[in-house]
Amino acid sequence: MNITLRNLLVLLLPVIAVTVLWLSQMVQQNNLLFEVPSLFLVPFFETKYLYLLLHLFTLIPIFALSFDKKVHFYKKWKYLFPAIGIVA
């Protein structure tokens, strides 16, 4: 893997910034907490089964496409389920 200096800087810059704040003791308890006002509530999203529904709606299209002649996911189940599990 070829990591350029720019990519390395992009990855390390947030870590360096948080480390500097932590070492300078500028971060105090509840200093980085913000309350985000809610514009409106959607009752469908306010259920304890939302995460399960998201997983099902993610799995159903992949399963339906798995039997498409161009995609052929049904031949690669051992790669499909770990990929879905990692994302889940």
Sequence and secondary structure as in RCSB ss.txt:
>XXXX:A:sequence
MNITLRNLLVLLLPVIAVTVLWLSQMVQQNNLLFEVPSLFLVPFFETKYLYLLLHLFTLIPIFALSFDKKVHFYK
KWKYLFPAIGIVA
>XXXX:A:secstr
    HHHHHHHHHHHHHHHHHHHTT   TTSS      S   GGGSSTTHHHHHHHHHHHHHHHHTT TTT GGG
 HHHHHHHHHHH 
